[in-house]
Amino acid sequence: MKKQILTSALTAALMLSVLASCGDEAQTPATDTNAPVSAVTTAEITEPAKQLYTEALTPVDYNGAEFSVYT
């Protein structure tokens, strides 16, 4: 009987921990509506120029051979 009680208690604790970890409710930070609005500055992000793969390849002549590519 003691094993059944212990097993039931451990199973219930495990199920409660799983249910608690899957909660949908997100924590939202508290905002003060009377606080002054500060100016937000954003830095311009520049991405390096992307090189196409075809630009890096050298042209090859296959003398009219046909290729079938399966993906």
Contacts in CASP RR format, 6 or more apart in sequence:
PFRMAT RR
TARGET T0000
AUTHOR 0000-0000-0000
METHOD contacts of the structure
MODEL  1
MKKQILTSALTAALMLSVLASCGDEAQTPATDTNAPVSAVTTAEITEPAK
QLYTEALTPVDYNGAEFSVYT
END
